[in-house]
């Protein structure tokens, strides 16, 4: 029986996608649910999986523009399993040679390591495996995988770029590569924002001392309870959602001759991926606690970086936030994500001398930037909104009281 490989629906109003790359070779034996191809839409990269075991035949080449429902290949489900057996044998021989330069019989894999390799269907970077003797364990396989895929990220976690594997320059050669559909669409939108909005940016700075103290104090118990680290982004998302009720236009959008002011906050969080910038959306962020925000951000960012994000998770959004500080940015003017009207920019934390009660102290400071559409957001609103975000960050307890000063509430004063 032959099964067609069909391009899936990529989302509402999307009529064309690009076949980015095949993850398997023509004629290869694939297994059911194995990832076999990637397609680029104007919003995200989607993965096509095999519907059954069998031998694959590719009929559409990489780079082709295809529509949802188009057949791009076939799977012969009646192909003999010997194809797979032969491939696996070859794979094991190659692993043995790549690992130590010796024959397979000289290398022993633990049962857990073998199972992991079979489940993942991948070839780790064996040069990074450093076994004790000739026995390879699951731990060493995981370390090898991490070593390989860490190198695929355009930047490290600290914001430092990867060191080139060869000297740059010295020739008159050049490299050309096809611009992906996602990259082209992003470029079009960026130009449209500059041409179709009255974008301005206002700046402020926040003393990060209290947030840093809070994270340091509760990081370990937070990790033990939730299994994830307590980051900075969740605090800023919370500060945004607690400040929006006072300045709702920051969370609004223009639709023809109408201004739409949502009664909720769907916050887009910019994520850098190997495919480019993506902005997953946290739905009803105003209703989530810090642990819920942290988990949602962690899950969405992981999906985006691993090409598992869905169109629905990238669609919508009423306001966005981006963190250029992870790459070392001191200050920037983030660009609005249409049809939204505002975006908050975080930057790196630098210890600087500041005046505190008439005394000079060294504090961890972060510059904040709010880019906004001046057509519907006045300067007073934008400046006041950013100032309230700053107050929430510098005094996190405010975020338990809808951004108000808890001491004023305590003495019976309504803090507006």
Sine and cosine of phi, psi and omega as CSV:
sin_phi,cos_phi,sin_psi,cos_psi,sin_omega,cos_omega
0.00,0.00,0.70,-0.71,0.02,-1.00
-0.96,-0.27,0.76,-0.65,-0.01,-1.00
-0.92,-0.40,0.78,-0.63,0.01,-1.00
-0.96,0.28,0.60,-0.80,0.15,-0.99
-0.99,-0.12,0.92,-0.39,-0.16,-0.99
-0.92,-0.39,0.66,-0.76,0.07,-1.00
-0.93,0.36,0.83,-0.56,-0.03,-1.00
-0.97,0.23,0.23,-0.97,0.12,-0.99
-0.90,0.44,0.71,-0.70,-0.06,-1.00
-0.96,-0.28,0.14,0.99,0.00,-1.00
0.82,-0.58,0.30,-0.96,-0.03,-1.00
-0.88,0.48,0.69,-0.72,0.06,-1.00
0.96,0.28,-0.01,1.00,0.02,-1.00
-1.00,-0.02,0.91,-0.42,-0.07,-1.00
-0.95,-0.30,-0.27,0.96,0.01,-1.00
-0.67,-0.75,0.65,-0.76,0.10,-0.99
-0.74,-0.67,0.17,-0.99,0.00,-1.00
-0.91,-0.41,0.76,-0.65,0.09,-1.00
-0.96,0.28,0.99,-0.14,-0.14,-0.99
-0.93,0.36,-0.77,0.63,0.00,-1.00
-0.22,-0.98,0.45,-0.89,0.14,-0.99
-1.00,-0.01,0.68,-0.73,0.02,-1.00
-1.00,-0.06,-0.07,1.00,0.03,-1.00
-0.71,-0.71,0.32,-0.95,0.02,-1.00
-1.00,0.05,0.42,-0.91,0.10,-1.00
-0.88,0.48,0.78,-0.63,-0.02,-1.00
1.00,-0.01,-0.03,1.00,-0.01,-1.00
-0.97,0.26,0.42,-0.91,0.08,-1.00
-1.00,0.00,0.81,-0.58,-0.02,-1.00
-0.89,-0.46,0.36,-0.93,0.02,-1.00
-0.93,-0.36,0.43,-0.90,-0.01,-1.00
-0.83,0.56,0.70,-0.71,0.00,-1.00
0.96,0.29,0.07,1.00,0.10,-1.00
-0.95,0.31,0.66,-0.75,0.05,-1.00
-0.95,0.32,0.81,-0.59,-0.10,-1.00
-0.86,-0.51,-0.35,0.94,-0.03,-1.00
-0.39,-0.92,0.37,-0.93,0.08,-1.00
-0.83,-0.55,0.65,-0.76,0.08,-1.00
-0.84,-0.54,0.61,-0.79,0.03,-1.00
-0.97,-0.25,0.82,-0.57,0.19,-0.98
-0.98,-0.21,-0.08,-1.00,0.02,-1.00
-0.98,0.19,0.06,1.00,0.00,-1.00
-0.83,-0.55,-0.51,0.86,-0.10,-0.99
-0.31,-0.95,0.17,-0.99,0.13,-0.99
-0.98,-0.19,0.80,-0.60,-0.02,-1.00
-0.91,-0.40,0.46,-0.89,-0.04,-1.00
-0.94,-0.35,0.67,-0.74,0.09,-1.00
-0.97,-0.23,0.74,-0.67,0.01,-1.00
-0.93,-0.36,0.38,-0.92,-0.01,-1.00
-0.96,0.29,0.69,-0.72,-0.01,-1.00
-0.99,0.14,-0.25,0.97,-0.03,-1.00
-0.30,-0.95,0.23,-0.97,0.15,-0.99
-0.93,0.36,0.53,-0.85,0.08,-1.00
0.40,-0.92,-0.06,-1.00,0.00,-1.00
-1.00,-0.09,0.74,-0.67,-0.11,-0.99
-1.00,-0.10,0.62,-0.79,0.11,-0.99
-0.83,-0.56,0.85,-0.52,-0.03,-1.00
-1.00,-0.05,0.79,-0.61,0.00,-1.00
-0.91,-0.42,-0.22,0.97,0.00,-1.00
-0.81,-0.58,0.75,-0.66,-0.10,-0.99
-1.00,0.05,0.36,-0.93,0.03,-1.00
-0.86,0.52,0.60,-0.80,0.01,-1.00
1.00,-0.05,-0.17,0.99,-0.02,-1.00
-0.96,0.28,0.57,-0.82,0.09,-1.00
-1.00,-0.01,0.83,-0.55,-0.08,-1.00
-0.73,-0.68,0.39,-0.92,0.01,-1.00
-0.97,-0.24,0.40,-0.92,0.07,-1.00
-0.82,0.57,0.72,-0.69,-0.02,-1.00
0.99,-0.10,-0.19,0.98,-0.01,-1.00
-0.96,0.28,0.62,-0.79,0.05,-1.00
-1.00,0.09,0.83,-0.56,-0.04,-1.00
-0.91,-0.42,-0.01,1.00,0.01,-1.00
0.07,-1.00,-0.03,-1.00,-0.04,-1.00
-0.66,-0.76,0.41,-0.91,0.11,-0.99
-0.84,-0.53,0.87,-0.50,0.07,-1.00
-1.00,0.09,0.99,-0.16,-0.07,-1.00
-0.95,0.32,-0.18,0.98,-0.01,-1.00
-0.99,-0.12,0.04,1.00,0.01,-1.00
-0.86,0.50,0.59,-0.80,-0.08,-1.00
-0.94,0.35,0.60,-0.80,-0.01,-1.00
-0.91,0.42,-0.24,0.97,0.01,-1.00
-0.87,0.49,-0.47,0.88,0.02,-1.00
-0.87,0.50,-0.71,0.71,0.02,-1.00
-0.91,0.41,-0.69,0.73,-0.02,-1.00
-0.87,0.49,-0.68,0.74,0.01,-1.00
-0.89,0.45,-0.67,0.74,0.01,-1.00
-0.89,0.45,-0.69,0.72,-0.02,-1.00
-0.89,0.45,-0.64,0.77,0.02,-1.00
-0.90,0.44,-0.69,0.72,0.03,-1.00
-0.88,0.47,-0.66,0.75,-0.02,-1.00
-0.88,0.47,-0.68,0.73,-0.02,-1.00
-0.92,0.40,-0.62,0.79,0.03,-1.00
-0.90,0.44,-0.67,0.74,0.00,-1.00
-0.91,0.42,-0.63,0.78,0.02,-1.00
-0.86,0.51,-0.73,0.69,-0.02,-1.00
-0.87,0.50,-0.69,0.73,-0.03,-1.00
-0.94,0.33,-0.70,0.71,-0.04,-1.00
-0.91,0.42,-0.51,0.86,-0.10,-1.00
-0.95,0.32,-0.70,0.71,-0.12,-0.99
-0.69,-0.72,-0.02,1.00,-0.04,-1.00
0.98,0.22,0.16,0.99,-0.02,-1.00
-0.88,-0.48,0.08,-1.00,0.02,-1.00
-0.95,0.32,0.28,-0.96,-0.07,-1.00
-0.88,0.48,-0.58,0.82,-0.06,-1.00
-0.90,0.43,-0.27,0.96,0.02,-1.00
-1.00,0.08,-0.12,0.99,-0.04,-1.00
-0.88,-0.47,0.75,-0.66,-0.02,-1.00
-0.91,-0.42,0.82,-0.57,0.06,-1.00
-0.98,-0.18,0.68,-0.73,0.08,-1.00
-0.94,0.35,0.40,-0.92,0.02,-1.00
-0.82,0.57,-0.65,0.76,0.00,-1.00
-0.91,0.41,-0.61,0.79,0.02,-1.00
-0.91,0.41,-0.67,0.74,0.03,-1.00
-0.88,0.47,-0.70,0.71,-0.02,-1.00
-0.89,0.46,-0.67,0.74,0.00,-1.00
-0.89,0.46,-0.68,0.73,0.02,-1.00
-0.88,0.47,-0.66,0.75,-0.01,-1.00
-0.92,0.38,-0.61,0.79,-0.03,-1.00
-0.94,0.33,-0.61,0.79,-0.09,-1.00
-1.00,0.08,-0.39,0.92,0.01,-1.00
0.82,0.57,0.67,0.74,-0.01,-1.00
-0.73,-0.69,0.30,-0.95,0.06,-1.00
-0.95,-0.30,0.96,-0.27,0.06,-1.00
-0.91,0.42,0.21,-0.98,0.06,-1.00
-0.98,0.19,1.00,-0.06,-0.14,-0.99
-0.91,0.42,-0.35,0.94,0.04,-1.00
-0.90,0.43,-0.39,0.92,-0.03,-1.00
-1.00,0.02,-0.10,1.00,0.03,-1.00
-0.99,0.15,0.78,-0.63,0.02,-1.00
-0.81,-0.58,0.99,0.16,-0.07,-1.00
-0.96,0.29,0.45,-0.90,0.16,-0.99
-1.00,0.08,0.96,-0.29,-0.10,-1.00
0.98,0.20,-0.71,-0.70,-0.07,-1.00
-0.88,-0.47,0.23,0.97,-0.02,-1.00
-0.97,-0.25,0.81,-0.58,-0.01,-1.00
-0.97,-0.23,0.81,-0.59,-0.02,-1.00
-0.97,-0.24,0.16,-0.99,0.04,-1.00
-0.87,0.50,-0.63,0.77,0.00,-1.00
-0.86,0.51,-0.67,0.74,-0.02,-1.00
-0.94,0.33,-0.54,0.84,0.08,-1.00
-0.90,0.43,-0.70,0.71,0.00,-1.00
-0.89,0.45,-0.64,0.77,0.04,-1.00
-0.90,0.44,-0.62,0.78,0.02,-1.00
-0.91,0.41,-0.67,0.74,0.02,-1.00
-0.89,0.46,-0.71,0.71,0.00,-1.00
-0.88,0.48,-0.64,0.77,0.00,-1.00
-0.89,0.45,-0.64,0.77,-0.03,-1.00
-0.93,0.36,-0.75,0.66,-0.13,-0.99
-0.98,0.18,-0.35,0.94,0.09,-1.00
-0.90,0.44,-0.55,0.83,-0.01,-1.00
-0.94,0.33,-0.27,0.96,-0.01,-1.00
-0.99,0.14,-0.29,0.96,0.00,-1.00
-0.95,0.30,0.66,-0.76,0.00,-1.00
-0.92,0.38,-0.42,0.91,0.03,-1.00
-0.63,-0.78,0.49,-0.87,0.09,-1.00
-0.97,0.23,0.12,-0.99,0.00,-1.00
-0.88,0.47,-0.52,0.85,-0.02,-1.00
-0.98,0.19,-0.06,1.00,-0.01,-1.00
1.00,-0.05,-0.04,1.00,-0.01,-1.00
-0.99,0.13,0.69,-0.72,0.03,-1.00
-0.95,0.30,0.45,-0.89,0.03,-1.00
-0.93,0.36,0.59,-0.81,0.01,-1.00
-0.96,0.28,0.78,-0.63,0.02,-1.00
-0.84,0.54,0.58,-0.82,-0.03,-1.00
-1.00,0.09,0.01,1.00,0.06,-1.00
-0.48,-0.88,0.38,-0.92,0.01,-1.00
-0.88,0.48,0.60,-0.80,0.01,-1.00
-1.00,-0.05,0.58,-0.82,0.10,-1.00
0.99,0.14,-0.16,-0.99,0.04,-1.00
1.00,0.00,-0.05,1.00,0.04,-1.00
-0.71,-0.70,0.08,-1.00,0.07,-1.00
-0.95,-0.31,0.29,0.96,-0.01,-1.00
-0.98,0.19,0.22,-0.98,0.05,-1.00
-0.52,-0.85,0.37,-0.93,0.00,-1.00
-0.90,-0.43,0.69,-0.72,0.05,-1.00
-0.82,-0.57,0.67,-0.74,0.05,-1.00
-0.62,-0.79,0.48,-0.88,-0.06,-1.00
-0.93,0.36,0.72,-0.70,0.08,-1.00
-0.97,0.25,0.80,-0.60,-0.04,-1.00
-0.93,0.36,0.34,-0.94,0.03,-1.00
-0.87,0.48,-0.63,0.78,0.03,-1.00
-0.88,0.47,-0.72,0.69,-0.01,-1.00
-0.90,0.43,-0.64,0.77,0.01,-1.00
-0.90,0.44,-0.66,0.75,-0.02,-1.00
-0.93,0.38,-0.63,0.77,0.05,-1.00
-0.88,0.48,-0.68,0.74,0.02,-1.00
-0.88,0.48,-0.68,0.74,0.03,-1.00
-0.88,0.47,-0.66,0.75,-0.03,-1.00
-0.93,0.36,-0.61,0.79,0.01,-1.00
-0.89,0.45,-0.68,0.73,0.04,-1.00
-0.91,0.42,-0.65,0.76,-0.01,-1.00
-0.89,0.46,-0.64,0.77,0.01,-1.00
-0.87,0.49,-0.70,0.71,-0.01,-1.00
-0.90,0.44,-0.56,0.83,-0.08,-1.00
-1.00,0.04,-0.43,0.90,-0.16,-0.99
-0.93,-0.36,-0.05,1.00,0.03,-1.00
-0.82,-0.58,0.36,-0.93,0.10,-0.99
-0.99,-0.16,0.97,0.25,-0.14,-0.99
-0.99,0.11,0.79,-0.62,0.10,-0.99
-0.78,-0.62,0.28,-0.96,0.01,-1.00
-0.74,-0.68,0.73,-0.69,0.10,-0.99
-0.90,-0.43,0.49,-0.87,-0.11,-0.99
-0.83,-0.56,0.41,-0.91,0.13,-0.99
-0.42,-0.91,-0.01,-1.00,0.08,-1.00
-0.67,-0.74,0.50,-0.87,-0.05,-1.00
-0.80,-0.59,0.68,-0.73,0.11,-0.99
-0.99,0.15,0.90,-0.44,-0.11,-0.99
-1.00,0.00,0.16,0.99,-0.12,-0.99
-0.83,0.56,-0.76,0.65,-0.09,-1.00
-0.92,0.39,-0.63,0.77,0.04,-1.00
-0.91,0.42,-0.66,0.75,0.00,-1.00
-0.91,0.42,-0.68,0.74,0.04,-1.00
-0.88,0.47,-0.70,0.72,-0.01,-1.00
-0.88,0.48,-0.72,0.70,0.00,-1.00
-0.90,0.44,-0.68,0.73,-0.02,-1.00
-0.89,0.45,-0.62,0.78,-0.05,-1.00
-0.95,0.32,-0.62,0.78,-0.15,-0.99
-0.93,-0.36,0.09,1.00,-0.06,-1.00
-0.86,0.51,-0.75,0.66,-0.06,-1.00
-0.91,0.42,-0.77,0.63,0.04,-1.00
-0.90,0.44,-0.53,0.85,0.05,-1.00
-0.90,0.44,-0.69,0.72,0.02,-1.00
-0.89,0.45,-0.69,0.73,-0.02,-1.00
-0.90,0.44,-0.56,0.83,-0.04,-1.00
-0.99,0.10,-0.66,0.75,-0.14,-0.99
-0.94,-0.34,-0.23,0.97,0.03,-1.00
0.97,0.24,0.21,0.98,0.05,-1.00
-0.68,-0.73,0.32,-0.95,0.00,-1.00
-0.99,0.10,0.47,-0.88,0.07,-1.00
-1.00,0.05,0.94,-0.35,-0.08,-1.00
-0.99,-0.17,-0.18,-0.98,0.03,-1.00
-1.00,0.01,-0.53,0.85,-0.15,-0.99
-0.86,0.51,-0.64,0.77,-0.04,-1.00
-0.88,0.47,-0.58,0.82,0.02,-1.00
-0.92,0.38,-0.63,0.78,0.00,-1.00
-0.95,0.32,-0.62,0.79,0.07,-1.00
-0.88,0.47,-0.68,0.74,0.02,-1.00
-0.90,0.43,-0.65,0.76,0.02,-1.00
-0.89,0.45,-0.62,0.79,0.04,-1.00
-0.89,0.45,-0.76,0.65,-0.08,-1.00
-0.93,0.38,-0.47,0.88,0.04,-1.00
-0.98,0.18,-0.31,0.95,-0.01,-1.00
-1.00,-0.08,-0.42,0.91,-0.06,-1.00
-0.85,0.53,-0.67,0.74,-0.03,-1.00
-0.83,0.55,-0.45,0.89,0.01,-1.00
-0.99,0.13,-0.39,0.92,-0.03,-1.00
-0.66,-0.75,0.93,0.37,-0.13,-0.99
-0.89,0.45,-0.36,0.93,-0.03,-1.00
-0.92,0.39,-0.40,0.92,0.03,-1.00
-0.91,0.41,-0.39,0.92,-0.04,-1.00
-0.98,-0.22,0.26,0.96,-0.14,-0.99
-0.97,-0.24,0.01,-1.00,0.00,-1.00
-0.48,-0.88,0.41,-0.91,0.06,-1.00
-0.99,-0.16,0.76,-0.65,0.09,-1.00
-0.77,-0.63,0.98,-0.18,-0.10,-0.99
0.84,0.54,-0.91,-0.42,-0.03,-1.00
-0.98,-0.21,0.30,0.95,-0.02,-1.00
-0.86,-0.50,0.50,-0.86,0.12,-0.99
-0.96,-0.28,0.86,-0.52,-0.02,-1.00
-0.99,-0.14,0.84,-0.54,0.00,-1.00
-0.89,-0.45,0.99,-0.16,-0.04,-1.00
-0.91,0.40,0.48,-0.88,0.10,-0.99
-1.00,-0.07,0.43,0.90,-0.03,-1.00
-0.47,-0.88,0.18,-0.98,0.03,-1.00
-0.80,-0.59,0.95,-0.32,0.13,-0.99
-0.98,-0.17,0.98,-0.22,-0.16,-0.99
-1.00,-0.08,0.85,-0.53,0.09,-1.00
-1.00,0.07,0.75,-0.67,0.00,-1.00
-0.91,-0.42,0.91,-0.41,-0.05,-1.00
-0.92,0.38,0.73,-0.68,-0.01,-1.00
-0.78,-0.62,0.78,-0.62,0.06,-1.00
-0.99,0.10,0.82,-0.58,0.00,-1.00
-0.80,-0.60,0.27,-0.96,0.06,-1.00
-0.84,0.54,-0.40,0.92,0.00,-1.00
-1.00,0.05,-0.18,0.98,-0.07,-1.00
0.81,-0.59,-0.12,-0.99,-0.04,-1.00
-0.97,0.23,0.76,-0.65,0.11,-0.99
-0.81,-0.59,0.45,-0.89,-0.06,-1.00
-0.78,-0.63,0.99,0.13,0.09,-1.00
-0.90,0.44,0.46,-0.89,-0.11,-0.99
-0.92,-0.40,0.76,-0.65,0.10,-0.99
-1.00,-0.02,0.94,-0.35,-0.03,-1.00
-0.96,0.27,0.67,-0.74,0.03,-1.00
0.73,0.68,0.78,0.63,-0.01,-1.00
-0.87,0.49,-0.44,0.90,-0.02,-1.00
-0.91,0.41,-0.35,0.94,-0.05,-1.00
-0.99,-0.11,0.00,1.00,-0.09,-1.00
-0.98,-0.19,0.57,-0.82,0.09,-1.00
-0.99,0.17,0.14,-0.99,0.04,-1.00
-0.86,0.51,-0.72,0.69,0.05,-1.00
-0.88,0.48,-0.63,0.78,0.02,-1.00
-0.92,0.39,-0.64,0.77,0.05,-1.00
-0.90,0.43,-0.70,0.71,-0.04,-1.00
-0.88,0.48,-0.69,0.72,0.00,-1.00
-0.92,0.39,-0.67,0.74,0.01,-1.00
-0.90,0.45,-0.70,0.71,0.03,-1.00
-0.88,0.48,-0.71,0.71,0.00,-1.00
-0.86,0.50,-0.72,0.70,-0.04,-1.00
-0.93,0.38,-0.71,0.71,-0.03,-1.00
-0.92,0.39,-0.65,0.76,0.02,-1.00
-0.90,0.44,-0.65,0.76,0.03,-1.00
-0.90,0.44,-0.67,0.75,0.03,-1.00
-0.89,0.45,-0.68,0.73,-0.03,-1.00
-0.89,0.45,-0.69,0.73,-0.05,-1.00
-0.95,0.31,-0.41,0.91,-0.03,-1.00
-0.97,-0.25,0.29,0.96,0.03,-1.00
0.85,0.53,0.55,0.84,0.02,-1.00
-0.95,-0.30,-0.01,1.00,-0.06,-1.00
-0.95,0.32,0.57,-0.82,0.02,-1.00
-0.98,-0.19,0.29,-0.96,0.03,-1.00
-0.88,0.48,-0.64,0.77,-0.01,-1.00
-0.87,0.50,-0.60,0.80,-0.03,-1.00
-0.97,0.26,-0.20,0.98,0.03,-1.00
-0.96,-0.27,-0.13,0.99,-0.11,-0.99
-1.00,-0.04,0.43,-0.90,0.05,-1.00
0.99,0.16,-0.53,-0.85,-0.06,-1.00
0.98,-0.19,0.69,-0.72,-0.01,-1.00
-0.93,-0.36,-0.32,0.95,0.05,-1.00
-0.32,-0.95,0.46,-0.89,-0.06,-1.00
-0.80,-0.59,0.27,-0.96,0.04,-1.00
-0.62,-0.79,0.65,-0.76,-0.01,-1.00
-0.69,-0.72,0.54,-0.84,-0.07,-1.00
-0.84,-0.54,1.00,-0.03,0.06,-1.00
-0.97,0.22,-0.17,0.98,-0.02,-1.00
-0.90,0.43,-0.46,0.89,0.00,-1.00
-0.91,0.41,-0.30,0.95,0.03,-1.00
-0.97,-0.26,0.09,1.00,0.06,-1.00
0.99,-0.13,0.16,0.99,-0.04,-1.00
-0.95,0.32,0.76,-0.65,0.05,-1.00
-1.00,0.08,-0.62,0.79,-0.03,-1.00
-0.34,-0.94,0.57,-0.82,0.02,-1.00
-0.42,-0.91,0.16,-0.99,0.12,-0.99
-0.90,-0.44,1.00,0.00,-0.03,-1.00
-0.88,0.48,0.52,-0.86,-0.05,-1.00
-0.99,-0.14,0.63,-0.77,-0.08,-1.00
-0.90,0.45,0.59,-0.81,0.04,-1.00
-0.99,-0.15,0.99,-0.14,-0.10,-0.99
-0.90,0.44,0.50,-0.87,0.06,1.00
-1.00,0.06,0.29,0.96,0.03,-1.00
-0.90,0.43,0.24,-0.97,-0.06,-1.00
-0.89,-0.45,-0.04,1.00,-0.02,-1.00
-0.42,-0.91,0.46,-0.89,0.09,-1.00
-0.56,-0.83,0.70,-0.71,0.03,-1.00
-0.99,-0.13,0.74,-0.68,0.03,-1.00
-0.94,-0.34,0.83,-0.56,0.12,-0.99
-1.00,-0.09,0.38,-0.92,-0.01,-1.00
-0.65,-0.76,-0.08,-1.00,-0.09,-1.00
-0.96,0.29,0.38,-0.92,-0.02,-1.00
-0.99,-0.14,0.86,-0.51,-0.05,-1.00
-0.82,-0.57,0.73,-0.68,0.09,-1.00
-0.96,0.29,0.85,-0.53,-0.03,-1.00
-0.70,-0.72,0.47,-0.88,0.09,-1.00
-0.96,0.29,0.77,-0.64,0.02,-1.00
-0.70,-0.71,0.39,-0.92,0.01,-1.00
-1.00,0.05,0.87,-0.50,0.03,-1.00
-0.83,-0.56,0.94,-0.35,0.00,-1.00
0.79,0.61,0.68,0.73,0.06,-1.00
0.99,0.14,0.01,1.00,0.01,-1.00
-0.89,-0.45,0.54,-0.84,0.03,-1.00
-1.00,0.03,0.85,-0.53,0.03,-1.00
-0.78,-0.62,0.45,-0.89,0.07,-1.00
-1.00,-0.05,0.86,-0.51,-0.05,-1.00
-0.78,-0.62,0.49,-0.87,0.10,-1.00
-0.97,0.23,0.94,-0.34,-0.12,-0.99
-0.93,-0.38,0.55,-0.84,0.08,-1.00
-0.76,-0.64,0.75,-0.66,0.14,-0.99
-0.98,0.21,0.69,-0.72,0.06,-1.00
-0.91,-0.40,0.57,-0.82,0.02,-1.00
-0.73,-0.68,0.70,-0.71,0.09,-1.00
-0.84,-0.54,0.94,-0.34,0.12,-0.99
-1.00,0.01,0.68,-0.73,-0.10,-1.00
-0.55,-0.83,0.37,-0.93,0.02,-1.00
-1.00,0.03,0.95,-0.32,-0.10,-1.00
-0.94,0.35,-0.15,0.99,0.03,-1.00
-0.91,0.41,-0.55,0.84,-0.03,-1.00
-0.81,-0.58,-0.18,0.98,0.03,-1.00
-0.91,-0.40,0.88,-0.48,0.01,-1.00
-0.98,0.21,0.33,-0.95,0.00,-1.00
-0.86,0.51,-0.65,0.76,0.00,-1.00
-0.87,0.49,-0.67,0.74,0.00,-1.00
-0.90,0.44,-0.71,0.70,-0.06,-1.00
-0.91,0.41,-0.69,0.72,-0.01,-1.00
-0.92,0.40,-0.68,0.73,-0.03,-1.00
-0.93,0.37,-0.61,0.79,0.04,-1.00
-0.88,0.47,-0.73,0.68,-0.03,-1.00
-0.91,0.41,-0.57,0.82,0.04,-1.00
-0.91,0.42,-0.61,0.79,0.02,-1.00
-0.94,0.33,-0.61,0.79,0.10,-1.00
-0.86,0.51,-0.69,0.72,0.04,-1.00
-0.85,0.52,-0.70,0.72,-0.01,-1.00
-0.89,0.45,-0.63,0.77,0.02,-1.00
-0.91,0.41,-0.62,0.78,0.00,-1.00
-0.94,0.34,-0.64,0.77,-0.04,-1.00
-0.97,0.24,-0.37,0.93,0.04,-1.00
-0.69,-0.73,0.99,0.15,-0.12,-0.99
-0.84,0.54,-0.41,0.91,0.01,-1.00
-0.87,0.49,-0.46,0.89,0.04,-1.00
-0.83,0.56,-0.53,0.85,-0.08,-1.00
-0.95,0.31,-0.16,0.99,0.12,-0.99
-1.00,0.05,-0.16,0.99,-0.06,-1.00
-0.81,-0.59,0.63,0.77,0.03,-1.00
0.81,0.59,0.62,0.79,0.07,-1.00
0.99,0.17,0.05,1.00,-0.02,-1.00
-1.00,0.03,0.31,-0.95,0.05,-1.00
-0.97,0.23,0.91,-0.41,-0.07,-1.00
-0.88,0.47,-0.50,0.87,-0.01,-1.00
-0.94,0.33,-0.58,0.81,0.07,-1.00
-0.92,0.40,-0.61,0.79,0.06,-1.00
-0.91,0.42,-0.63,0.78,-0.03,-1.00
-0.88,0.47,-0.60,0.80,-0.01,-1.00
-1.00,-0.07,0.18,0.98,0.11,-0.99
1.00,0.05,0.28,0.96,0.03,-1.00
-0.98,-0.20,0.68,-0.74,0.00,-1.00
-1.00,0.03,0.94,-0.34,-0.04,-1.00
-0.99,0.15,0.92,-0.40,-0.02,-1.00
-0.95,-0.31,0.00,0.00,0.00,0.00
